[in-house]
Amino acid sequence: MGIMELMQIFTGGMIIQHRMHLDASAGGSINSKTTEEVKELIEQMCQNEYN
């Protein structure tokens, strides 16, 4: 299974509020981002949460 498939499973399993937050943080639909952009965004969100 590739990283893109894992990202789709991850975002597909989110409740709508979390998905909307992720889309808003991405500046639009997360589906329009590259795998690397999504990975960086999630890493930044995690760092912000724990710093």
ZILIN-V826149 format. One record per pair of residues at least 12 apart in sequence whose C-alpha atoms are under 10 Angstrom apart, sorted by the first residue. I is the first residue (numbers start at 0). J is the second residue. D is the distance in whole Angstrom. If there is no record, write none. Layout:
I_J_D ; I_J_D
This chain:
2_34_7 ; 2_35_10 ; 2_38_10 ; 3_33_9 ; 3_34_6 ; 3_35_10 ; 3_37_10 ; 4_34_10 ; 6_29_10 ; 6_30_10 ; 6_34_8 ; 6_37_8 ; 6_38_9 ; 7_29_10 ; 7_30_9 ; 10_29_9 ; 10_30_9 ; 21_37_9 ; 21_40_8 ; 21_41_8 ; 21_44_9 ; 24_40_8 ; 24_41_9 ; 24_44_9 ; 25_37_8 ; 25_40_7 ; 25_41_9
